């Protein structure tokens, strides 16, 4: 099972559903950018394939810095879910967004934040995803230790996508 992780402990997960029980979800491509600012532009190439989806995870340093808009190739994306967590020095936020049937080829993911923030943006595209019901429910959890866990309901043929936002010292 391929997984897509964005480093930025908030943990959120969504399960992608295959087009049919016999079909497999296929990983296409990934792109990542980091920085500080109000707007982030991330070039991403969606390959040639059927039943496409683009998933974008955004992790920020401060929970009150939210994504106010996101597009791919000028098309608006839909927020799947978000989680604010922590306070003070541990304040953070993560969001997951999607676009069903994004155009094939290279285009920009453009993320607009509510105000300047330290941010990580990661995008991944897949083929073979049910275009009518592309994903299950958004689930999330947070912890103030290094033991954030989350139980995700999923079944054979489904793909679990996660997004992580972490404050603190890097693991050694």
N, C-alpha and C positions, 0 to 999 in steps of 0.2 A: 504494500500500500504506500503510495507516494503521499508526502505531507508537505505543507507549505508553512513555514514559520517566519514570522516577522519579529525581530528582537527590538524591543524598545524599552506582588506578582499577580497582574491581571491575566486571566486566561479565558478565552472565549472560543467556542467551536461551533461550526455548522457542518452538517452532513449533506454532501451532494448526492442526489439520486440519479441512478443510471436511466437511460432512455427506456430500456426494457430489462427484465430480469436476466436475459441472455447477453445483453450488451455490457461492455466494460467502459468505465470512465478512463480516459487517456490524458495524461499530463501533456501539455503543449509547450509552454514557455514561462519563464519568470523574469521579473525585473525588480530592482530595489534602488531606492535613493534615501539619503538622510540629509538633515540640515536643520537650520533655524530660519523661520520666516513665516509669512502669511500664505504664500502660494508655492506649491511644489509641482513641477512638471516632470513626468516620468515617461520616457519613450518605452513603448511595449509593442512587440510584434505578435499578433494572433495569426497562427498558421492556418493552412487550408484543412478544413474538417467540418463535419456535420455536428449539429446540436452543441454549439459552443457556449461557454460561459467564461466571463472574466471576473475574478474575485480580487478585491483590493483590501488589504489590511493597513490601518493607520494607527500608530502608537505615538502618544504624546507624553511629554514630561508633566504637564499640568492638566488636571481634570476639567478645568473651566475653559480650556482651549478645544473647541469642537470643530468638526468639519461642517462647513456651511453649504458647500457644493462640491460635486465631483462629476467629471465628465471623462469619456473616452471617445476620441475622434469627434468631439463636439456633442456627443449624445449623453444626456443625463444618466447617471447611475443611481441605483436604489440602495439605501442603507438597509442592511440585513439586521444589524443590532449594534449595541455599544455597551460599554461598562466603564463607569467612573469608579475609581478606587483610591483608598488611602487619604491621608491628610498631611499637611505640612511638607516635610522633606520626602514623604512617600507618596505624594499626590501624583496620579497618572490616569490616563484614559486610553482606551483602544476602541476602534470601530471596524466593522467589516461591511463592505459594499459589494454590489454585483451589477453586472450588465449581461443579460441573456442575449445570445446571438450578436456579439460585438462584430463589427466589420473586420474582415480578414485583412492582413497587412500591418504595416507599422503606423502607429498613431500615438498621440500623447494622452496619458492619464493626467488630468489637471485637478489638483486638490486645492481647495480654498479653505483656509482656517478662519475662525472667528477673530483671532489675533495672533501675533507672532508667537511661535512655539518651537521647541526642540522636537523634531518629528522624524519618524521612520515610516516610509511608505513602501509597501511591497505588493506586487501584482503577480497573479498566476492565471493562466488560461488553460482550459480543459476542453476536450471533445467528448461526445457520448452522454451528455447530461440531458435529462428530461427537460425540454423547454417550457412545458406547462407548469410543472412543479419541480423546479431545479434543486431545491434544498429543503431540509427539515427545519425544525425549530432552532433558533439561536439559543445556546446555553452558555453560561459563564460562571466564573467564580473568582474570588480574590482571597489572598492570604497575606499576612504580615510576616511570614517566615519563608524559608526556601522550600516549603512542602505544599504548594498550591496543587490541588488535585481536582479532577472533574470527571464524573461519569457521563459518558455520551451514549445515548441510545442509537445504535446503528445495526445494520444487517449486512450479510454477504452481498457484494456488488456495490456497496455504497462507499464513498470516500469521505474521510474526516479531514476538515481544513481547520487549522487553528491560527490564532493570533495572540501574541504574548507581549505584555508591556511590563517592564521591570524597572524599579528604582533601587539604587544601592550600588554596592561594590560588585565588580565583576567576579565571577567564580574563578577560583585558582585550581 
